[in-house]
Amino acid sequence: MSTQRGLHVTNLCREFTARDGKVRRAVDDVSLTVGAGELVSVLGPNGAGKTTTVRMLTGLLMPTSGTVLVDGHDVVRDRRRAALACGFSLGGDTGLYPRLTAQQNLTFFGMMYGLRGKALRNRAGELLAAVDLQHRADDVVGSFSRGMKQRLHLARSLLHDPAVLILDEPSAGLDPQSAAAMRALVARLSGEGRSILLTTHDMREAEELSDRIVLMKDGRIQTESTASELRLAAAERHGHTVNVVFAGGTVPDEMAACPGMLSEQRDGGSVTLRAIDGAGTVQWVLTNFPGRTVSVSVTPPTLEEVFLEMVSAT
Amino acid sequence: MNATFLRSAADQLRMHAKSPMSTFMAVAFPCAFAFVIRSNAAEGHRSAELTADLSVGTAGIGMLDAIIVMVVFSLLGEKQWKTLYAALGSPGGLVPVVLGRLGGIVVQSLIALPGTFVVLALFWGIDSGFAWGRWLVGGVLLALATASVVGLLAVAVLRFPYSAGMTNGLTGLLMALSALIVPQSALPGPVRAAAFVLPQSHVMAWVRDGALGDIAAAVLLTVCYAVLVVLLVHRLEAAVRRKSVPLEV
């Protein structure tokens, strides 16, 4: 056993061989670390290799090569200990027994992790309360909404109090209110010192929750950084968005002379432009149109723009 | 005994024991079958009353059908609900869950024993020499023996997407090989040889005034089939992890 806490992935690869003998590499040389108390989000388009990676991290799929250490335990060589250190939620409408109650589901899954008797009952009750399902503990899961099932998935993954938590799209398909509640729950878990790896298509979720973001495409990690660093790096390539609203409902023609402007879009008295130097552009506007501006704002590219740039890059 | 196994068996009963289909398979179907057999039997060939071997054999038909149906029903449910991935990712893996389901199905199928007995006894009356011990012990052993053999079907249902379609043929085949209605000695030569490797035929031989050796053979074969099922589930786990065999429909 290694003494490394959290999740450590090194040169992870997974190949699939088709019936015609053709080998496809679904995950290619992925290395990442999620330290104790850290939350890392993995973003990528469909087919990027996120789910295959998650399945290898949770021991559901053997890597073709590379290593995965969960709280110091190798998922291939020391599968049992790695499983005890790892909680995972694959989310969605499935993965739970619809004919059993929430309490019965948690009891069964808890037993798989060695929990017994009163300790298990207490833990299940505690987690049902944590995910706000204590009032539905004795209802069959088949009657639950998707949001409730997602919360129960999260409770299931926490039964054995794992140090590492892997969540595959925990808020997929949830209404905004349920998604916000789920994000708050995940943020709380991260605050408890767990290492959390999250896959998501929700940029807001990734940005709000993550210490770092990993962008995957074609089975490889394209980039890994904090959300703000990713956005600022994109701003250096594609500029900031500067929005200026002018008094009087018209944009002065002189705006066209703004230095460093990459593009411009006018709408009545407001203009939205792209400029490499956002602060310089704001300064130029305030200097050249004193007293004529109602508001000026500057924002770097959104995470969604960063994501779309990565996806469209060949 | 493994707690996950016991809980899996209990949950099997919670989820599926109320199914009217399983009760029908375990009671109504074998009773109807027994009536057809009895009405076609030559007069005087059998005693008029219900004997232990007829009672166990009839229950055995119900058990066989119910176990096959419930194995398919239960495991296709697991595949549809994608619940086996949680087991696969847990320290104990799939074995205690799948074996627990089979254990629950055995208990579920036991309804055939008193269920068919009551119906047939009401129609025919009970033979004065009815061997109660052989009826009870034989019936329970038959359920265990049948489940251990049908466990192979469970592995097939989990491993191969469309294997559930083979179940109808399997019922007829196992019914013939298990010597449930006619003694093993009355079976044609090649069938008798095949019946010899099935524990059910040895259980039935014991119920039909057989010796303890028949029980020993039945128990030994039942254990062998159960061990084979465990090994095959382990092998399936390895295949799922290595080859990404789906555990879902």
Interface residues (C-beta under 8 A of the other chain):
Chain A: F16 T58 G59 L60 L61 M62 R79 R80 A83 L84 C86 F88 L90 G92 T94 G95 L96 Y97 P98 R99 L100 Q104 T107 F108 F109 M111 M112 Y113 G114 R116 R156
Chain B: A3 T4 R7 S8 D11 R14 M15 H16 Q80 W81 K82 T83 Y85 A86 A87 L88 G89 S90 P91 G92 P96 V97 V240 R241 R242 S244 E248
